[in-house]
Amino acid sequence: MWLIFAFSGPVLWAASTHIDKYLVERFFKDSDVGVLLIFTGLIGILPLPIIAAFRPQIIAIAPVSIAVIVLSGLLYMGAMFFYLRALQSEEASVISPLFQITPIFVYGLAWIVLHETLSGQQMLGGALIMASALLISIRPHQGGLRFKAGTVALMLACAFSLALSSVIFKFFAIRDEFWTTTFWTFVGNVIFGAGLLAIPDYRREFAGMFKAHPIAVLSINGANELINLGGGLGARYAALIAPVSLVQAIGSTSPLFVFLFGIALSLVAPKLGREDLSARSLIQKGVAALLVIGGVMLIGPAR
């Protein structure tokens, strides 16, 4: 059953990536992405009373532990900030493979914090995934090739923040309890969103967006956040049952689902999402996807 939870992550995240792209282009193209994260932070309020009702021991852990877990939630939101910044100027199918740098950081941090060791096979698999991220970030420009350093820098910051958040979550979920750790992680998300809402410019933009498109923004973004939440909880729960390296490897298949969803949208509903389907782009993304698959095959079997 853990495979179902593990695969729920990449499938749901791939769907969320395209919804994020639609939201950014439709409602937030000329807005700061921090406004979108206010929605993400406020959605985190919804599960708090539910978890508290079934897990009254959430306040039984040490204050220092609570502070570090809350930091995990803040780091996650910071990672999403960098991600949305990159998504404002690039295709979803390009951004998603750059997410695959995250396992490289996860493996290193897990070795330090969780004392998990890396085999040569895992390191080779990680190198293939890194190669796919670098390949997908090179684009034709004025007769030559342009390396999108800005996009890569944003996604490196995103990947490291997300990796550190994941390792902190894993550490406390094993030591204490899954839902207790989840509760305080959501508290960190809410604090981040509330902090953005306290900034006057963000607050005015948020109020204006809500006033102009209340139903569309709330319904689409609300559904998207629930999809993202489901993928995150599924992957985190799978990491408690199975080796974290295997779950991370399965999570690396997200670009394949992003690519498939992108093709489907381009053919069936181009107004909702459009991918570059030129021969050059298909070959480039196909090779990158094969590198990810190779990396997953090498990393996955290692324990």
ChimeraX attribute file (.defattr): number of C-alpha atoms within 10 A of each C-alpha:
attribute: neighborCount
match mode: 1-to-1
recipient: residues
	/A:1	7
	/A:2	16
	/A:3	15
	/A:4	11
	/A:5	21
	/A:6	27
	/A:7	21
	/A:8	24
	/A:9	28
	/A:10	26
	/A:11	21
	/A:12	22
	/A:13	26
	/A:14	28
	/A:15	18
	/A:16	22
	/A:17	25
	/A:18	24
	/A:19	21
	/A:20	23
	/A:21	22
	/A:22	19
	/A:23	20
	/A:24	21
	/A:25	17
	/A:26	12
	/A:27	16
	/A:28	18
	/A:29	14
	/A:30	10
	/A:31	16
	/A:32	18
	/A:33	21
	/A:34	25
	/A:35	22
	/A:36	24
	/A:37	23
	/A:38	23
	/A:39	20
	/A:40	24
	/A:41	25
	/A:42	19
	/A:43	20
	/A:44	21
	/A:45	16
	/A:46	10
	/A:47	13
	/A:48	16
	/A:49	11
	/A:50	11
	/A:51	15
	/A:52	15
	/A:53	10
	/A:54	10
	/A:55	14
	/A:56	10
	/A:57	12
	/A:58	19
	/A:59	12
	/A:60	10
	/A:61	13
	/A:62	8
	/A:63	10
	/A:64	9
	/A:65	14
	/A:66	22
	/A:67	13
	/A:68	18
	/A:69	27
	/A:70	27
	/A:71	23
	/A:72	29
	/A:73	29
	/A:74	25
	/A:75	25
	/A:76	25
	/A:77	27
	/A:78	20
	/A:79	23
	/A:80	23
	/A:81	21
	/A:82	21
	/A:83	23
	/A:84	24
	/A:85	18
	/A:86	22
	/A:87	24
	/A:88	20
	/A:89	14
	/A:90	15
	/A:91	18
	/A:92	25
	/A:93	26
	/A:94	23
	/A:95	24
	/A:96	27
	/A:97	31
	/A:98	27
	/A:99	24
	/A:100	28
	/A:101	26
	/A:102	26
	/A:103	24
	/A:104	21
	/A:105	20
	/A:106	23
	/A:107	24
	/A:108	18
	/A:109	19
	/A:110	24
	/A:111	14
	/A:112	12
	/A:113	14
	/A:114	14
	/A:115	11
	/A:116	16
	/A:117	13
	/A:118	16
	/A:119	13
	/A:120	11
	/A:121	16
	/A:122	24
	/A:123	16
	/A:124	15
	/A:125	24
	/A:126	27
	/A:127	17
	/A:128	22
	/A:129	32
	/A:130	23
	/A:131	20
	/A:132	26
	/A:133	25
	/A:134	17
	/A:135	19
	/A:136	23
	/A:137	20
	/A:138	16
	/A:139	13
	/A:140	11
	/A:141	9
	/A:142	6
	/A:143	6
	/A:144	7
	/A:145	10
	/A:146	12
	/A:147	15
	/A:148	14
	/A:149	11
	/A:150	10
	/A:151	20
	/A:152	20
	/A:153	13
	/A:154	19
	/A:155	29
	/A:156	21
	/A:157	18
	/A:158	27
	/A:159	26
	/A:160	22
	/A:161	23
	/A:162	26
	/A:163	26
	/A:164	23
	/A:165	25
	/A:166	22
	/A:167	23
	/A:168	24
	/A:169	24
	/A:170	23
	/A:171	16
	/A:172	18
	/A:173	20
	/A:174	12
	/A:175	10
	/A:176	15
	/A:177	16
	/A:178	17
	/A:179	18
	/A:180	22
	/A:181	27
	/A:182	24
	/A:183	24
	/A:184	24
	/A:185	27
	/A:186	25
	/A:187	25
	/A:188	26
	/A:189	28
	/A:190	26
	/A:191	22
	/A:192	26
	/A:193	24
	/A:194	17
	/A:195	13
	/A:196	19
	/A:197	23
	/A:198	12
	/A:199	10
	/A:200	10
	/A:201	13
	/A:202	20
	/A:203	17
	/A:204	14
	/A:205	16
	/A:206	21
	/A:207	14
	/A:208	12
	/A:209	17
	/A:210	14
	/A:211	11
	/A:212	12
	/A:213	11
	/A:214	12
	/A:215	11
	/A:216	13
	/A:217	19
	/A:218	13
	/A:219	11
	/A:220	14
	/A:221	20
	/A:222	16
	/A:223	14
	/A:224	22
	/A:225	20
	/A:226	16
	/A:227	20
	/A:228	23
	/A:229	18
	/A:230	17
	/A:231	24
	/A:232	19
	/A:233	18
	/A:234	21
	/A:235	24
	/A:236	23
	/A:237	19
	/A:238	24
	/A:239	22
	/A:240	15
	/A:241	14
	/A:242	14
	/A:243	14
	/A:244	24
	/A:245	24
	/A:246	21
	/A:247	25
	/A:248	26
	/A:249	26
	/A:250	22
	/A:251	23
	/A:252	26
	/A:253	23
	/A:254	28
	/A:255	29
	/A:256	23
	/A:257	18
	/A:258	26
	/A:259	23
	/A:260	14
	/A:261	20
	/A:262	27
	/A:263	19
	/A:264	15
	/A:265	17
	/A:266	17
	/A:267	14
	/A:268	12
	/A:269	12
	/A:270	13
	/A:271	10
	/A:272	16
	/A:273	21
	/A:274	19
	/A:275	20
	/A:276	14
	/A:277	14
	/A:278	9
	/A:279	9
	/A:280	11
	/A:281	15
	/A:282	14
	/A:283	12
	/A:284	17
	/A:285	23
	/A:286	16
	/A:287	15
	/A:288	25
	/A:289	23
	/A:290	15
	/A:291	22
	/A:292	29
	/A:293	22
	/A:294	17
	/A:295	26
	/A:296	24
	/A:297	17
	/A:298	20
	/A:299	26
	/A:300	20
	/A:301	12
	/A:302	14
	/A:303	14
